[in-house]
Amino acid sequence: MRCPHCGENDDKVVDSRASQRGGSIRRRRECLKCGERFTTYEYVEVFSLVLIKRDGRREPYDRRKLQTGILTACIKRPVSTEQIDGMVLRIEAALQNLGQREVAGRELGDLVMRELRAIDHVAYVRFASVYHDFKTADEFRQELDRLSE
């Protein structure tokens, strides 16, 4: 593992434990060159999935991209990283339960929307505004009306 502080490849594991209901392993590492400590996470790659984008392009599913999208919607909101990690795990489980190798991007977006709606309405609206690509204030208002129902 490359040290994020000095770039050296030589480190030792100081602590290792399961996290997020056993979905990953959290490791505390210490760089043997500079002595700085950093955290890494290891996830089991259970399935390979291809997302079919709106324009028909296909791209491999990327856990980090999903986490980043959810995290961006949750900026400055009272949503913990543990809640975000839990959302990602539930979304991945739902995708795996579909039993398909290729999934439309809108299905993934719908799963994210459902999770965010249950956790934080502001994050939900933020994600929805990008996901649905609202062009007018009326479209945005209609989504807010659906949320308040």
N, C-alpha and C positions, 0 to 999 in steps of 0.2 A: 504494500500500500504506500503510495507517495504521500509524504508529509505536506500538508497544505501551507505550512509556514516556510520551510526551507527547500522542499522539493526532493529530499533524500528518500530513497526506497527502503531504508532499513529501520524497522520499528519493532516494538514488542507489544503484545496484548497485556494490558494491565487488569482489565475486568471484562467479563463476558456474561451476558444474561439474555434470556428470552424476553421479548417485549410484545406488546400488542396482541395479547391472547395467543402467543406462540407463533404469530405470523412472520416474525423476523428475529434476528439475533442482533443485539446492540453490543458493540465492542468498544471499549476505551483503549486507545493505543497511545504509546509514548515513543516519540522519535528518538532514536539512539544517537543522532548527531546533535540536534539542537535542544532536546529535552522537552519540547512542547508536547502537550497532550491534545488528542482530537478523538472524535467519535465517528465510527462507521456503522452502517447497518447492512446486514446481509438478508436477502429475501430468496426464498425458493422460487424458481421460475417454474410454475406449475403447468403453464400452457403457453402455446404460441398462438397469437391471435392477430388477424389482419383487419384493420378498420377500412371500410369503404367510405371515402369522403364524399361530400355533396357533389363535387365535380367528377366523380367516378374514379379518382385516383385511389390507389391502395397503399396503405402504409402500415408498418408493424405497430402493434399496440406498444405504447411507451408509458410505463408507470410514472416516471418522473414528469412527463408532460401532463398527465392527469392530476398529479399532486400539485403541480405549479398552477394549473388552471383553477383548482379549488382554493388553493392558498391565496391567489390573486383576488378572488371574489371575497375572501374572508379577511382581507387586510383591514386592520383597525376595528375588527369586530371581536366580540367576546367568544371566539371559537379557538379552542386549544389545538395544539398539534396532535394530541392524542385523539381528539374528535375527528380531525382530518384524516389521520392514519386509519381510524375505524371506518370512515366513509370509504376510503380507497379499498380496504379489505372487503367491505360489503359489496361494493361495485364489482370488484374482481370476482367475487364468489357468484354474483348474479350473472356475469358474463360467462363464467365457466359453466354454470348450470344451463345456459342456453344450448350447450353442446355443439356449437358451430365454430368453424375455423375462421370464418369471415363474418363480420358484424357491421352493419351500417353505423356510421358515426353518430347519426341521430339517436340510435338506441343507447349508445354510451351517454350522449348528452342528456337524454331523458332520465337515465339512472342518476346522473349527477344532480339534475334538477330536483328529483324526488328526495335525494339525500339532503341537499341544501335547504329545501323547503321545510324539512323536519327540524333542522338545526338552527337556521337563522334566516329570517325573511329578507333582510337587507342583502346578505350574501347571495340569496336566491335571485333577487331582482338584478343584482349586478351581473351574475352569470347569465341570466335570461336575456339581458340586454345585448350581450355579445353573441350568445348562442343563437338567438332568434334574429339578430341583425336588424333591430328596429330601425325603420327609416323616418318615422314621424312620432311626434309626441302622443298622438292618438293610439298608436300601436303599443307604446309604453304604458299608457293609461289603462288600456284594455287588460294588459298583463297584471297591473296592480289591482284592477277590479277582480280578476280571477283569483288572485292571492287572498283578497279580503273576504271572499265568499266562504 
